[in-house]
Amino acid sequence: METLKFKTNIKCGGCIAAVTPHLNNLLAIEKWEVDTQNPDKILTVEGKQGIDTYQVIDTLEKAGYKAEKI
């Protein structure tokens, strides 16, 4: 299992609802969550070894959000 963290601009429940179908379609991801209480709006992604960082970032950009690996 691999865990990646991203700084995002996902700010609220509506934003989370908007990215849910996009992130759920990534087969390498088994679980993800966004800490909207954190000032950096941290997205934590857990899944199979070798999760493609750029695929996660690209997927969020297609949904209209920004992400930066931390």
JOPE-V902687 format. One record per pair of residues at least 6 apart in sequence whose C-alpha atoms are under 7 Angstrom apart, sorted by sequence separation. I is the first residue (numbers start at 0). J is the second residue. D is the distance in whole Angstrom. If there is no record, write none. Layout:
i & j & d
I & J & D
I & J & D
This chain:
i & j & d
9 & 15 & 7
34 & 40 & 5
59 & 65 & 6
33 & 40 & 6
34 & 41 & 5
59 & 66 & 7
33 & 41 & 6
34 & 42 & 6
33 & 42 & 4
32 & 42 & 6
33 & 43 & 6
56 & 66 & 5
32 & 43 & 5
31 & 43 & 6
32 & 44 & 7
31 & 44 & 4
30 & 44 & 6
31 & 45 & 6
30 & 45 & 5
28 & 44 & 7
29 & 45 & 6
30 & 46 & 7
28 & 45 & 6
29 & 46 & 5
28 & 46 & 4
27 & 46 & 6
28 & 47 & 7
27 & 47 & 5
27 & 50 & 6
11 & 35 & 6
10 & 35 & 6
10 & 40 & 7
9 & 40 & 6
7 & 39 & 6
8 & 40 & 6
6 & 39 & 5
7 & 40 & 5
6 & 40 & 6
7 & 41 & 6
6 & 41 & 5
7 & 42 & 7
5 & 41 & 6
6 & 42 & 6
4 & 41 & 7
5 & 42 & 5
21 & 58 & 6
4 & 42 & 6
5 & 43 & 7
4 & 43 & 5
3 & 43 & 6
4 & 44 & 6
2 & 43 & 7
3 & 44 & 5
18 & 59 & 7
2 & 44 & 6
3 & 45 & 7
2 & 45 & 4
1 & 45 & 6
2 & 46 & 7
18 & 62 & 6
0 & 45 & 7
1 & 46 & 5
0 & 46 & 5
1 & 47 & 6
0 & 47 & 5
1 & 48 & 5
0 & 48 & 6
9 & 64 & 7
8 & 64 & 6
8 & 65 & 6
7 & 65 & 5
7 & 66 & 4
6 & 66 & 5
7 & 67 & 7
5 & 66 & 6
6 & 67 & 5
5 & 67 & 5
6 & 68 & 6
5 & 68 & 4
6 & 69 & 6
4 & 68 & 6
5 & 69 & 5
4 & 69 & 6
